[in-house]
């Protein structure tokens, strides 16, 4: 599980449907499967962060964030700080 703190800015790249396809192409099949699983529970896929040269998708539900490592393991207690503009 990822324990790195991730800061999110409102100026981050947002994921539209076409942009999501581009973002998904940068992830492993395990990560894509995990994203689809989290979406069933109401999570929204926002963007990808590169941490230690690995693409980590960031999702949210209510006021909590989730990350998915390269093997598809989900961390629903991700320590993510959201910066306001």
C-alpha positions, -999 to +999 in steps of 0.1 A: +000+000+000+012+035-007+020+057+023+033+087+004+015+120+009+000+134-022-010+170-027-039+178-050-044+212-065-075+225-081-054+232-112-046+195-116-055+179-149-091+168-146-103+136-163-130+140-189-142+108-207-116+111-235-089+122-211-098+091-189-090+068-219-056+084-222-050+081-185-062+045-184-037+036-211-009+045-187-021+020-161-017-018-156-046-041-162-047-048-124-051-010-117-078-007-143-097-036-128-094-020-094-106+013-107-137-003-121-143-022-088-141+011-068-165+028-093-192+003-084-190+016-048-193+052-060-156+063-063-146+087-090-113+085-109-096+119-111-060+117-123-027+099-121+002+108-099+037+095-106+053+084-074+087+067-075+084+063-113+051+044-109+017+057-121-007+058-092-044+065-100-062+088-075-099+083-068-123+099-043-156+091-026-173+116-003-143+133+014-119+103+013-093+093-013-081+060-026-049+050-045-041+019-064-006+005-067+009-011-098-003-046-086-039-033-083-039-032-045-063-006-032-056+019-004-088+035+007-071+054+035-047+073+013-031+103+030-038+130+004-039+167+011-061+189-011-049+224-016-073+252-022-065+279-047 
